[in-house]
Amino acid sequence: MLFGLFKKNKSAAADFSFLGTDMHSHMIPGVDDGSDSVETSLELLRGFVDLGYKKIITTPHTRPDYFPNSQAELKAGLERLKPTLAAANLSIEVEMASEYFVDYEFLQQQDINNLLTFSGKHLLIELSTYQAPPNLFDTIFQLKIKGYQLILAHPERYGYYASDFEQFEKLKDFGCQFQVNLLSLTGSYGKPTRDLAMKFFKQKMVDFLGTDMHHAKHLEGLKAMQHDGKLMRLVRDYELRNASL
């Protein structure tokens, strides 16, 4: 009887407070495929508090073909959000960087001397989910020369490397840290993505976990994940770097 009570209390207390910081979300209203309004951002940020987070570093897209955001536009979006956050008195710290889409033309399209970073020179990058650019490793090399500490967003979604796993190992050798999406572990992006995410855990290749929060459906998925004891133990017992940010 006491054992059953202990299990119930442990499950009820599970949240993501052990991570402390989320470093991948889309909370700047109206700039990408994330939050569409200040009100939506506020509701999602309340959700972050309920999930146990103390800090978020929101990372709106910078992608010329779909989301050609300038730094000025992103910073203005954050300024629009700040008064609402202050009035709501949420117990969460909000910072902003960006998630940069690295394609063949990245070095020509972006001023790599002046990119939005966080916690020093951490830089969040993403790739196409269809194929990596042929000059990927040269681009990474050029960014590393500039002193950026690269974090690759959701590598488990780059399935084209699943059958050539050495490419992931090469990315790690080039100094890329890996950020896995929490919801990838639940199968929200499909079984192949989940399997690859779990392989990264098995191979001790995961550095950060991120929500990649875009909308209320993601929030509900994270709330549901809190009740999956096996997954919560996996992420809670793994050595992650979120709390260092």
C-alpha positions in Angstrom: 0.0 0.0 0.0 2.8 2.4 0.9 4.7 1.5 -2.2 1.7 2.3 -4.4 1.3 5.6 -2.7 5.0 6.4 -3.2 4.6 5.6 -6.9 1.6 7.8 -7.3 3.2 10.8 -5.6 6.4 10.4 -7.6 4.4 10.4 -10.9 2.4 13.4 -9.8 5.6 15.4 -9.0 7.3 14.7 -12.3 8.0 17.8 -14.4 10.9 19.4 -16.3 12.3 21.5 -13.5 15.5 19.4 -13.6 16.3 21.0 -17.0 15.9 24.5 -15.7 16.2 26.1 -19.1 14.6 25.5 -22.4 16.7 26.7 -25.3 14.5 26.1 -28.3 11.1 27.6 -28.8 9.1 30.0 -31.0 7.5 32.5 -28.7 8.1 35.8 -30.5 4.6 36.6 -31.9 4.0 36.8 -35.7 7.5 36.3 -37.0 7.5 32.6 -38.0 5.4 29.4 -37.6 5.3 29.7 -33.9 3.1 31.9 -31.7 0.7 34.1 -33.7 0.0 36.7 -31.1 1.2 38.2 -27.8 -1.8 36.5 -26.1 -0.8 33.1 -27.5 2.8 33.7 -26.3 1.6 34.5 -22.8 -0.5 31.3 -22.6 2.4 29.2 -23.8 4.7 30.8 -21.3 2.3 30.1 -18.5 2.5 26.5 -19.8 6.3 26.6 -19.5 6.0 27.7 -15.8 3.5 24.8 -15.2 6.0 22.4 -16.8 8.7 23.6 -14.2 10.9 25.7 -16.4 12.6 28.7 -14.8 14.1 30.2 -18.0 13.5 30.0 -21.7 15.7 31.2 -24.5 13.3 31.5 -27.4 14.7 31.0 -30.9 12.6 32.3 -33.7 13.5 31.1 -37.2 16.0 33.0 -39.4 15.4 31.4 -42.8 15.5 33.7 -45.9 13.2 31.5 -48.0 10.3 31.3 -45.5 11.1 33.5 -42.5 13.5 36.3 -43.7 13.6 37.9 -40.2 16.2 40.6 -39.5 17.7 41.0 -36.0 15.9 44.3 -35.7 12.5 42.6 -36.4 13.1 39.9 -33.9 14.3 42.3 -31.2 11.2 44.5 -31.9 9.0 41.4 -31.4 10.6 40.7 -28.1 10.0 44.3 -27.0 6.3 43.9 -27.9 6.1 40.9 -25.7 7.9 42.3 -22.7 5.1 44.6 -21.2 2.6 41.7 -21.3 5.1 39.4 -19.5 5.8 42.1 -16.9 2.1 42.7 -16.3 1.5 38.9 -15.9 4.3 38.6 -13.3 5.3 35.2 -14.6 8.1 33.5 -12.6 10.2 32.7 -15.7 13.1 34.5 -17.3 12.8 35.1 -21.1 15.8 35.6 -23.4 16.0 35.5 -27.2 18.4 34.2 -29.9 17.5 32.6 -33.2 17.4 29.3 -35.0 19.4 29.7 -38.1 18.7 27.6 -41.2 21.9 26.4 -42.7 21.7 25.8 -46.4 24.1 26.1 -49.4 23.9 29.9 -49.4 24.1 30.5 -45.7 27.6 32.0 -45.7 26.5 34.5 -48.5 23.1 35.3 -46.9 24.2 35.9 -43.3 26.7 38.2 -41.7 28.5 35.5 -39.7 30.3 38.1 -37.6 27.0 39.2 -36.1 24.6 36.4 -35.4 22.1 36.1 -32.5 23.6 33.8 -29.9 22.9 32.9 -26.2 24.9 32.2 -23.1 28.1 33.5 -24.7 28.5 32.4 -28.3 26.1 29.4 -28.4 24.5 29.3 -31.8 21.5 27.2 -32.7 21.4 25.9 -36.3 19.1 23.6 -38.2 19.2 21.8 -41.5 16.7 20.8 -44.1 14.8 17.7 -43.2 15.2 16.5 -46.9 19.0 16.7 -47.4 22.0 18.5 -45.9 23.8 21.1 -48.0 26.8 19.8 -49.8 29.0 22.5 -48.2 27.8 21.7 -44.6 31.1 20.9 -43.0 32.8 23.9 -44.6 30.0 26.1 -43.3 30.5 24.6 -39.8 34.2 25.1 -40.0 33.8 28.8 -40.9 31.4 29.3 -38.0 33.8 27.6 -35.6 36.6 29.9 -36.8 34.4 32.8 -35.6 34.2 31.3 -32.2 30.6 30.1 -32.2 29.7 27.1 -30.1 27.3 25.2 -32.4 24.2 23.5 -31.3 22.4 21.4 -33.9 18.7 21.5 -33.5 16.7 18.2 -33.5 19.3 16.1 -35.4 16.9 13.1 -35.0 14.7 14.8 -37.8 17.5 14.5 -40.3 16.6 11.0 -41.4 18.8 11.0 -44.5 21.8 10.4 -42.1 20.1 7.5 -40.3 21.6 4.9 -42.7 25.0 6.8 -42.7 25.4 7.3 -38.9 29.0 8.2 -39.3 27.9 11.6 -40.6 26.4 12.3 -37.1 29.6 11.2 -35.5 31.5 13.6 -37.9 29.2 16.4 -36.8 30.1 15.7 -33.2 33.8 15.6 -34.1 33.4 19.0 -35.8 32.3 20.3 -32.4 28.5 20.3 -32.9 26.4 19.7 -29.8 23.1 17.9 -30.3 19.8 19.2 -29.1 17.0 16.6 -29.2 13.3 17.6 -29.1 11.5 16.2 -26.1 8.5 15.3 -28.2 10.6 13.3 -30.5 10.9 10.8 -27.7 7.1 10.4 -27.5 6.8 9.6 -31.2 5.1 12.9 -32.0 7.3 13.2 -35.2 7.0 9.5 -36.2 8.7 6.3 -35.2 11.9 6.7 -37.3 12.5 10.1 -35.6 11.8 8.5 -32.2 14.2 5.6 -32.9 17.0 7.9 -34.0 16.5 10.1 -30.9 16.7 7.0 -28.7 19.9 5.9 -30.5 21.5 9.3 -29.7 20.7 8.7 -26.0 22.1 5.2 -26.2 25.3 6.5 -27.9 25.6 9.3 -25.3 25.4 11.9 -28.0 22.7 14.2 -26.5 23.8 17.5 -25.0 20.5 19.5 -24.7 16.8 18.8 -24.7 14.4 21.4 -26.2 10.7 21.8 -26.4 10.7 23.3 -29.9 7.4 24.8 -28.6 5.3 26.3 -31.4 1.7 26.0 -30.3 -0.7 24.6 -27.8 -0.6 21.1 -29.3 3.1 20.9 -28.3 2.3 22.1 -24.8 -0.3 19.4 -24.4 2.1 16.8 -25.7 4.7 17.9 -23.1 2.1 17.8 -20.3 1.2 14.2 -21.4 4.9 13.2 -21.4 5.2 14.1 -17.7 3.0 11.0 -17.0 5.3 8.6 -18.9 7.5 7.4 -16.1 9.9 5.5 -18.3 10.7 8.5 -20.5 10.9 10.9 -17.6 13.4 8.7 -15.9 15.4 8.5 -19.1 15.7 12.2 -19.5 16.0 13.0 -15.7 18.9 10.5 -15.2 20.8 11.6 -18.3 23.6 14.1 -18.0 22.4 17.2 -19.9 23.7 20.7 -20.2 20.5 22.8 -20.1 21.1 24.0 -16.6 24.4 25.5 -17.6 22.7 28.1 -19.9 
